[in-house]
Amino acid sequence: MKDKSTVHKDESIDNDDTSSLDENELIDFLENETDEYLIKFREERIQQLSNEFKSINHNNNDDDVIDFTNEKQLIDKTITSEKCLIHFYHINFTQCEIMKNLLSQLKKKFPYLEVYSINVDNCPFLIHKLSIKILPVLIFYNFGKEFNRLIGFNKIQPNLSSLENYLYQLNIINKDSLVNHQQQQQVLSDEESDLDIY
């Protein structure tokens, strides 16, 4: 009888080992499953954050004019900006394309100047409210209130220096920012030359 109980105990031990082994396998499986889930979640979250940062960087790139497709977003941005310029354009108008290029050049020279643009097809409310009838139109805002409007090229020549002078007279840009920009460009140029490999 002693042998039977011993055998029974041994079987019991074997069963415990088996159930323990099964539990360990199950735990390993669950840990791996959790890891895969967490890894997948982590990868998705990293991708989501990366896309958000790219979007933020794209929208906040100092050298770019921000083009809005939603007039509500443009209105909200205008209200919260100290000073900004809004370019109303149509993609099929040559004069609008010229103004767009000038504003891109201007934005590169004055990276802290807030310049926005919107296609008139995307802002019927603003077109009506602001009585825009001729394009291109460049409207200047100070703390959400319009303080000047440039319609077409009636006050300037279609070149960058003429636009700069006009904005300087309106106190939208100042010579200090132009000088600072030139100094920054020189520093960047000097830093880039330090990275040259011979």
Secondary structure, DSSP 8 states (H G I E B T S, - for coil): -HHHHHHHHHHHHHHHHHHHHHHHHHHHHHHHHHHHHHHHHHHHHHHHHHHHHHHHHHHT-TTS-EEES-HHHHHHHHHH-SEEEEEEE-TT-HHHHHHHHHHHHHHHHSTTSEEEEEEGGG-HHHHHHTT--SSSEEEEEETTEEEEEEETTSSS-SSHHHHHHHHHHTTSS-HHHHHHHHHHHHHHHHHHHHT---
